[in-house]
Amino acid sequence: MDLDLVGPGYIRVIGATLVKGRDIADEDRPATPSVAVVSESFARFYFGSSNPLGARLIRLTVTTTIVGVVADVRDHSLTSRRSGACTRPTCNRSACRAMSLYRRVEIRTTGETSPVIPGLQRAVASVDPALPIASAAPLSALIYQSVSRERLLSRLAAASAC
């Protein structure tokens, strides 16, 4: 099972379809019970045809209640589906923050994304100047990069056919 730690409105931001229940919300805070949104594959694998909403997951010492189901998305690779994903709010439990060594910020914009990146980098630096930003790129560039191997193989196959 893949576990993603996300912020409020994540499902809407990535453009995924919420199938049942609700998204992670602003109200999901450290003092509130731990909640999760799971993928359809996760729900099907662990709950079959039963409704997973309200079901509880236990991981280490944290009990989490499923509040939503999202349609499966290819959010880590265009060439493979994830076996099952569970999203939990980063702000919900301090233990979750400690488990997450890799942070990624995803934002949705309209129009050209390149002018937004410097402002985003300044905003992050204003919160924590020591926080490193490894890279910033529009989704189109990440998609192009993610299929580079397949693109190379298809070009080699086409060249060898001539």
FIKOLZA-1660 file (N, C-alpha, C; in steps of 0.1 Angstrom, whole numbers, plus 5000, padded with zeros to 4 digits):
% residues 162
   i   px   py   pz ch aa at
   1 5008 4988 5000  A  M  N
   1 5000 5000 5000  A  M CA
   1 5009 5012 5000  A  M  C
   2 5006 5022 4991  A  D  N
   2 5013 5035 4991  A  D CA
   2 5005 5044 5000  A  D  C
   3 5013 5052 5008  A  L  N
   3 5007 5062 5017  A  L CA
   3 5012 5076 5013  A  L  C
   4 5003 5084 5009  A  D  N
   4 5006 5098 5005  A  D CA
   4 5001 5107 5016  A  D  C
   5 5009 5116 5021  A  L  N
   5 5005 5126 5030  A  L CA
   5 5002 5139 5023  A  L  C
   6 4990 5144 5024  A  V  N
   6 4985 5155 5016  A  V CA
   6 4978 5166 5024  A  V  C
   7 4975 5177 5017  A  G  N
   7 4968 5188 5024  A  G CA
   7 4954 5188 5019  A  G  C
   8 4946 5197 5026  A  P  N
   8 4932 5199 5022  A  P CA
   8 4930 5201 5007  A  P  C
   9 4919 5195 5002  A  G  N
   9 4916 5197 4988  A  G CA
   9 4925 5190 4978  A  G  C
  10 4933 5181 4982  A  Y  N
  10 4943 5174 4973  A  Y CA
  10 4936 5168 4961  A  Y  C
  11 4925 5161 4963  A  I  N
  11 4918 5154 4953  A  I CA
  11 4914 5164 4942  A  I  C
  12 4909 5175 4946  A  R  N
  12 4905 5185 4937  A  R CA
  12 4917 5191 4929  A  R  C
  13 4928 5194 4937  A  V  N
  13 4940 5200 4931  A  V CA
  13 4945 5191 4920  A  V  C
  14 4946 5178 4922  A  I  N
  14 4952 5169 4911  A  I CA
  14 4942 5166 4900  A  I  C
  15 4929 5170 4902  A  G  N
  15 4919 5168 4892  A  G CA
  15 4914 5154 4892  A  G  C
  16 4915 5147 4903  A  A  N
  16 4910 5133 4904  A  A CA
  16 4895 5134 4907  A  A  C
  17 4888 5122 4905  A  T  N
  17 4874 5121 4907  A  T CA
  17 4871 5115 4920  A  T  C
  18 4864 5122 4929  A  L  N
  18 4860 5116 4942  A  L CA
  18 4847 5108 4939  A  L  C
  19 4848 5095 4942  A  V  N
  19 4838 5085 4939  A  V CA
  19 4828 5084 4950  A  V  C
  20 4833 5085 4963  A  K  N
  20 4824 5084 4974  A  K CA
  20 4830 5092 4986  A  K  C
  21 4821 5097 4994  A  G  N
  21 4826 5104 5006  A  G CA
  21 4831 5118 5003  A  G  C
  22 4842 5122 5010  A  R  N
  22 4848 5135 5009  A  R CA
  22 4863 5135 5008  A  R  C
  23 4868 5147 5004  A  D  N
  23 4882 5149 5003  A  D CA
  23 4888 5152 5017  A  D  C
  24 4901 5153 5018  A  I  N
  24 4907 5158 5030  A  I CA
  24 4903 5173 5032  A  I  C
  25 4900 5177 5044  A  A  N
  25 4894 5190 5046  A  A CA
  25 4903 5198 5056  A  A  C
  26 4900 5212 5056  A  D  N
  26 4907 5220 5065  A  D CA
  26 4905 5216 5080  A  D  C
  27 4894 5210 5082  A  E  N
  27 4890 5206 5096  A  E CA
  27 4898 5194 5101  A  E  C
  28 4905 5187 5092  A  D  N
  28 4913 5175 5096  A  D CA
  28 4926 5180 5102  A  D  C
  29 4926 5182 5115  A  R  N
  29 4937 5188 5123  A  R CA
  29 4943 5178 5133  A  R  C
  30 4954 5181 5139  A  P  N
  30 4960 5172 5149  A  P CA
  30 4950 5168 5160  A  P  C
  31 4941 5176 5164  A  A  N
  31 4933 5173 5176  A  A CA
  31 4920 5165 5171  A  A  C
  32 4919 5163 5159  A  T  N
  32 4907 5155 5154  A  T CA
  32 4911 5141 5150  A  T  C
  33 4901 5132 5149  A  P  N
  33 4905 5118 5146  A  P CA
  33 4912 5117 5132  A  P  C
  34 4921 5108 5131  A  S  N
  34 4928 5106 5118  A  S CA
  34 4919 5101 5107  A  S  C
  35 4920 5107 5095  A  V  N
  35 4911 5103 5084  A  V CA
  35 4920 5100 5072  A  V  C
  36 4914 5093 5062  A  A  N
  36 4921 5089 5050  A  A CA
  36 4911 5089 5038  A  A  C
  37 4916 5092 5026  A  V  N
  37 4909 5089 5014  A  V CA
  37 4917 5078 5007  A  V  C
  38 4910 5068 5002  A  V  N
  38 4917 5056 4996  A  V CA
  38 4913 5056 4981  A  V  C
  39 4921 5049 4973  A  S  N
  39 4918 5047 4959  A  S CA
  39 4908 5036 4957  A  S  C
  40 4902 5036 4945  A  E  N
  40 4892 5025 4942  A  E CA
  40 4899 5011 4943  A  E  C
  41 4912 5010 4938  A  S  N
  41 4919 4998 4939  A  S CA
  41 4921 4993 4953  A  S  C
  42 4924 5002 4962  A  F  N
  42 4926 4999 4976  A  F CA
  42 4913 4994 4982  A  F  C
  43 4902 5001 4979  A  A  N
  43 4889 4998 4985  A  A CA
  43 4885 4984 4980  A  A  C
  44 4887 4981 4967  A  R  N
  44 4883 4969 4961  A  R CA
  44 4891 4957 4967  A  R  C
  45 4904 4959 4968  A  F  N
  45 4913 4949 4974  A  F CA
  45 4910 4945 4988  A  F  C
  46 4908 4956 4997  A  Y  N
  46 4906 4953 5011  A  Y CA
  46 4891 4951 5015  A  Y  C
  47 4882 4957 5007  A  F  N
  47 4868 4956 5012  A  F CA
  47 4859 4950 5002  A  F  C
  48 4864 4945 4990  A  G  N
  48 4855 4939 4980  A  G CA
  48 4844 4948 4976  A  G  C
  49 4832 4943 4977  A  S  N
  49 4820 4951 4972  A  S CA
  49 4814 4959 4984  A  S  C
  50 4820 4957 4996  A  S  N
  50 4815 4965 5007  A  S CA
  50 4818 4980 5007  A  S  C
  51 4811 4988 5013  A  N  N
  51 4813 5002 5013  A  N CA
  51 4824 5005 5023  A  N  C
  52 4836 5011 5019  A  P  N
  52 4847 5013 5028  A  P CA
  52 4845 5025 5037  A  P  C
  53 4836 5034 5034  A  L  N
  53 4834 5046 5042  A  L CA
  53 4831 5043 5056  A  L  C
  54 4839 5049 5065  A  G  N
  54 4837 5046 5080  A  G CA
  54 4846 5035 5085  A  G  C
  55 4851 5027 5076  A  A  N
  55 4860 5016 5080  A  A CA
  55 4873 5022 5086  A  A  C
  56 4879 5014 5095  A  R  N
  56 4891 5019 5102  A  R CA
  56 4903 5011 5098  A  R  C
  57 4914 5018 5096  A  L  N
  57 4927 5012 5093  A  L CA
  57 4936 5015 5105  A  L  C
  58 4944 5005 5108  A  I  N
  58 4954 5006 5119  A  I CA
  58 4968 5004 5113  A  I  C
  59 4976 5015 5115  A  R  N
  59 4990 5014 5110  A  R CA
  59 4998 5019 5122  A  R  C
  60 5007 5010 5127  A  L  N
  60 5015 5013 5139  A  L CA
  60 5005 5015 5150  A  L  C
  61 5005 5027 5156  A  T  N
  61 4996 5029 5167  A  T CA
  61 4984 5039 5164  A  T  C
  62 4983 5042 5151  A  V  N
  62 4973 5052 5146  A  V CA
  62 4962 5045 5140  A  V  C
  63 4950 5048 5145  A  T  N
  63 4937 5043 5139  A  T CA
  63 4932 5054 5130  A  T  C
  64 4929 5051 5117  A  T  N
  64 4924 5060 5107  A  T CA
  64 4911 5056 5102  A  T  C
  65 4902 5066 5100  A  T  N
  65 4889 5063 5094  A  T CA
  65 4888 5067 5080  A  T  C
  66 4883 5058 5071  A  I  N
  66 4882 5061 5057  A  I CA
  66 4870 5071 5055  A  I  C
  67 4873 5082 5049  A  V  N
  67 4862 5092 5047  A  V CA
  67 4859 5094 5032  A  V  C
  68 4867 5089 5023  A  G  N
  68 4865 5091 5009  A  G CA
  68 4872 5080 5001  A  G  C
  69 4866 5078 4989  A  V  N
  69 4872 5069 4979  A  V CA
  69 4874 5078 4966  A  V  C
  70 4886 5077 4960  A  V  N
  70 4889 5085 4948  A  V CA
  70 4892 5075 4937  A  V  C
  71 4888 5079 4925  A  A  N
  71 4891 5070 4913  A  A CA
  71 4906 5068 4912  A  A  C
  72 4910 5057 4907  A  D  N
  72 4924 5054 4905  A  D CA
  72 4930 5064 4895  A  D  C
  73 4942 5069 4899  A  V  N
  73 4949 5079 4890  A  V CA
  73 4964 5074 4888  A  V  C
  74 4970 5078 4878  A  R  N
  74 4984 5075 4875  A  R CA
  74 4992 5087 4880  A  R  C
  75 4994 5088 4893  A  D  N
  75 5000 5100 4898  A  D CA
  75 5015 5099 4900  A  D  C
  76 5021 5087 4900  A  H  N
  76 5035 5085 4901  A  H CA
  76 5042 5081 4889  A  H  C
  77 5034 5075 4879  A  S  N
  77 5040 5070 4867  A  S CA
  77 5029 5068 4857  A  S  C
  78 5032 5072 4844  A  L  N
  78 5022 5070 4834  A  L CA
  78 5021 5056 4829  A  L  C
  79 5032 5048 4832  A  T  N
  79 5033 5035 4826  A  T CA
  79 5028 5024 4835  A  T  C
  80 5025 5027 4848  A  S  N
  80 5020 5017 4857  A  S CA
  80 5010 5022 4867  A  S  C
  81 5001 5013 4871  A  R  N
  81 4991 5017 4881  A  R CA
  81 4996 5013 4895  A  R  C
  82 4992 5021 4904  A  R  N
  82 4996 5018 4918  A  R CA
  82 4986 5007 4923  A  R  C
  83 4991 4998 4931  A  S  N
  83 4983 4987 4936  A  S CA
  83 4972 4992 4945  A  S  C
  84 4974 5003 4952  A  G  N
  84 4964 5008 4961  A  G CA
  84 4970 5020 4968  A  G  C
  85 4963 5031 4969  A  A  N
  85 4968 5043 4975  A  A CA
  85 4959 5047 4987  A  A  C
  86 4965 5053 4997  A  C  N
  86 4958 5058 5008  A  C CA
  86 4964 5072 5010  A  C  C
  87 4955 5082 5011  A  T  N
  87 4960 5096 5013  A  T CA
  87 4955 5100 5027  A  T  C
  88 4964 5106 5034  A  R  N
  88 4961 5112 5048  A  R CA
  88 4966 5126 5049  A  R  C
  89 4960 5134 5057  A  P  N
  89 4965 5148 5058  A  P CA
  89 4978 5149 5065  A  P  C
  90 4987 5157 5060  A  T  N
  90 5000 5159 5067  A  T CA
  90 4998 5165 5081  A  T  C
  91 4988 5173 5082  A  C  N
  91 4986 5180 5095  A  C CA
  91 4978 5172 5105  A  C  C
  92 4974 5160 5102  A  N  N
  92 4965 5153 5111  A  N CA
  92 4973 5146 5123  A  N  C
  93 4984 5141 5121  A  R  N
  93 4992 5135 5132  A  R CA
  93 5007 5138 5130  A  R  C
  94 5013 5142 5142  A  S  N
  94 5027 5145 5141  A  S CA
  94 5035 5133 5137  A  S  C
  95 5031 5121 5140  A  A  N
  95 5038 5109 5136  A  A CA
  95 5039 5108 5121  A  A  C
  96 5028 5113 5114  A  C  N
  96 5029 5113 5099  A  C CA
  96 5039 5122 5094  A  C  C
  97 5041 5134 5100  A  R  N
  97 5051 5143 5096  A  R CA
  97 5065 5137 5097  A  R  C
  98 5067 5130 5108  A  A  N
  98 5080 5124 5110  A  A CA
  98 5083 5113 5100  A  A  C
  99 5073 5106 5095  A  M  N
  99 5075 5096 5085  A  M CA
  99 5078 5101 5071  A  M  C
 100 5074 5113 5068  A  S  N
 100 5075 5119 5055  A  S CA
 100 5088 5126 5053  A  S  C
 101 5098 5120 5047  A  L  N
 101 5111 5126 5044  A  L CA
 101 5111 5134 5031  A  L  C
 102 5102 5131 5022  A  Y  N
 102 5102 5137 5009  A  Y CA
 102 5089 5145 5008  A  Y  C
 103 5090 5157 5006  A  R  N
 103 5078 5166 5005  A  R CA
 103 5077 5171 4990  A  R  C
 104 5065 5172 4986  A  R  N
 104 5062 5177 4972  A  R CA
 104 5050 5186 4973  A  R  C
 105 5051 5197 4966  A  V  N
 105 5040 5206 4966  A  V CA
 105 5034 5206 4952  A  V  C
 106 5021 5204 4951  A  E  N
 106 5014 5204 4938  A  E CA
 106 5004 5216 4939  A  E  C
 107 5004 5224 4929  A  I  N
 107 4994 5235 4928  A  I CA
 107 4988 5234 4914  A  I  C
 108 4975 5239 4913  A  R  N
 108 4968 5240 4901  A  R CA
 108 4967 5255 4897  A  R  C
 109 4971 5257 4884  A  T  N
 109 4970 5271 4879  A  T CA
 109 4962 5271 4866  A  T  C
 110 4959 5283 4862  A  T  N
 110 4953 5285 4848  A  T CA
 110 4963 5292 4840  A  T  C
 111 4964 5288 4827  A  G  N
 111 4974 5295 4819  A  G CA
 111 4988 5289 4820  A  G  C
 112 4998 5297 4816  A  E  N
 112 5012 5293 4816  A  E CA
 112 5017 5292 4831  A  E  C
 113 5024 5281 4833  A  T  N
 113 5028 5278 4847  A  T CA
 113 5042 5284 4850  A  T  C
 114 5050 5287 4840  A  S  N
 114 5064 5292 4843  A  S CA
 114 5064 5304 4852  A  S  C
 115 5056 5314 4849  A  P  N
 115 5056 5326 4858  A  P CA
 115 5052 5324 4872  A  P  C
 116 5045 5313 4875  A  V  N
 116 5041 5310 4889  A  V CA
 116 5052 5305 4897  A  V  C
 117 5062 5297 4891  A  I  N
 117 5072 5290 4899  A  I CA
 117 5081 5300 4907  A  I  C
 118 5086 5311 4902  A  P  N
 118 5094 5320 4911  A  P CA
 118 5086 5325 4923  A  P  C
 119 5073 5328 4921  A  G  N
 119 5065 5333 4933  A  G CA
 119 5063 5322 4943  A  G  C
 120 5061 5310 4938  A  L  N
 120 5060 5298 4947  A  L CA
 120 5073 5296 4955  A  L  C
 121 5084 5297 4948  A  Q  N
 121 5097 5295 4955  A  Q CA
 121 5099 5306 4966  A  Q  C
 122 5095 5319 4963  A  R  N
 122 5096 5330 4973  A  R CA
 122 5087 5327 4984  A  R  C
 123 5075 5322 4982  A  A  N
 123 5065 5319 4993  A  A CA
 123 5071 5308 5002  A  A  C
 124 5077 5298 4996  A  V  N
 124 5083 5287 5005  A  V CA
 124 5094 5293 5013  A  V  C
 125 5103 5301 5007  A  A  N
 125 5114 5307 5014  A  A CA
 125 5109 5316 5025  A  A  C
 126 5098 5323 5023  A  S  N
 126 5093 5332 5033  A  S CA
 126 5089 5324 5046  A  S  C
 127 5084 5312 5044  A  V  N
 127 5080 5303 5055  A  V CA
 127 5093 5297 5062  A  V  C
 128 5102 5292 5054  A  D  N
 128 5114 5286 5059  A  D CA
 128 5126 5288 5049  A  D  C
 129 5134 5298 5051  A  P  N
 129 5145 5301 5041  A  P CA
 129 5155 5289 5040  A  P  C
 130 5156 5280 5050  A  A  N
 130 5165 5269 5049  A  A CA
 130 5159 5257 5042  A  A  C
 131 5146 5258 5039  A  L  N
 131 5140 5247 5032  A  L CA
 131 5144 5246 5017  A  L  C
 132 5151 5235 5014  A  P  N
 132 5156 5234 5000  A  P CA
 132 5145 5231 4990  A  P  C
 133 5146 5236 4978  A  I  N
 133 5137 5233 4967  A  I CA
 133 5145 5226 4957  A  I  C
 134 5143 5213 4956  A  A  N
 134 5151 5205 4947  A  A CA
 134 5148 5208 4932  A  A  C
 135 5135 5210 4929  A  S  N
 135 5131 5213 4915  A  S CA
 135 5117 5219 4915  A  S  C
 136 5114 5226 4905  A  A  N
 136 5101 5231 4903  A  A CA
 136 5098 5230 4888  A  A  C
 137 5087 5224 4884  A  A  N
 137 5084 5222 4870  A  A CA
 137 5070 5221 4867  A  A  C
 138 5065 5225 4855  A  P  N
 138 5051 5222 4852  A  P CA
 138 5048 5207 4850  A  P  C
 139 5036 5203 4851  A  L  N
 139 5032 5189 4850  A  L CA
 139 5036 5184 4836  A  L  C
 140 5035 5192 4825  A  S  N
 140 5038 5188 4812  A  S CA
 140 5053 5183 4811  A  S  C
 141 5062 5190 4818  A  A  N
 141 5076 5187 4817  A  A CA
 141 5078 5174 4825  A  A  C
 142 5071 5172 4836  A  L  N
 142 5072 5159 4844  A  L CA
 142 5067 5148 4836  A  L  C
 143 5056 5149 4829  A  I  N
 143 5051 5139 4821  A  I CA
 143 5060 5135 4809  A  I  C
 144 5066 5145 4803  A  Y  N
 144 5075 5143 4792  A  Y CA
 144 5087 5135 4797  A  Y  C
 145 5092 5139 4809  A  Q  N
 145 5104 5132 4815  A  Q CA
 145 5100 5118 4819  A  Q  C
 146 5088 5116 4823  A  S  N
 146 5084 5102 4828  A  S CA
 146 5083 5092 4817  A  S  C
 147 5082 5096 4805  A  V  N
 147 5081 5086 4794  A  V CA
 147 5093 5087 4785  A  V  C
 148 5104 5092 4790  A  S  N
 148 5116 5093 4782  A  S CA
 148 5122 5080 4778  A  S  C
 149 5121 5070 4787  A  R  N
 149 5126 5057 4784  A  R CA
 149 5118 5051 4772  A  R  C
 150 5104 5051 4773  A  E  N
 150 5096 5046 4763  A  E CA
 150 5098 5053 4750  A  E  C
 151 5100 5066 4750  A  R  N
 151 5102 5074 4738  A  R CA
 151 5115 5070 4731  A  R  C
 152 5126 5068 4739  A  L  N
 152 5138 5063 4734  A  L CA
 152 5137 5050 4727  A  L  C
 153 5130 5040 4734  A  L  N
 153 5129 5027 4729  A  L CA
 153 5121 5027 4716  A  L  C
 154 5110 5035 4715  A  S  N
 154 5103 5036 4703  A  S CA
 154 5111 5041 4691  A  S  C
 155 5119 5051 4694  A  R  N
 155 5128 5057 4684  A  R CA
 155 5139 5047 4679  A  R  C
 156 5144 5039 4689  A  L  N
 156 5154 5029 4685  A  L CA
 156 5147 5018 4676  A  L  C
 157 5135 5014 4680  A  A  N
 157 5128 5004 4672  A  A CA
 157 5125 5009 4658  A  A  C
 158 5121 5022 4657  A  A  N
 158 5118 5027 4644  A  A CA
 158 5131 5028 4636  A  A  C
 159 5142 5032 4642  A  A  N
 159 5154 5033 4635  A  A CA
 159 5159 5020 4630  A  A  C
 160 5158 5009 4638  A  S  N
 160 5163 4996 4634  A  S CA
 160 5154 4990 4624  A  S  C
 161 5142 4994 4622  A  A  N
 161 5133 4989 4612  A  A CA
 161 5136 4994 4598  A  A  C
 162 5143 5005 4597  A  C  N
 162 5147 5011 4584  A  C CA
 162 5158 5004 4577  A  C  C
% end
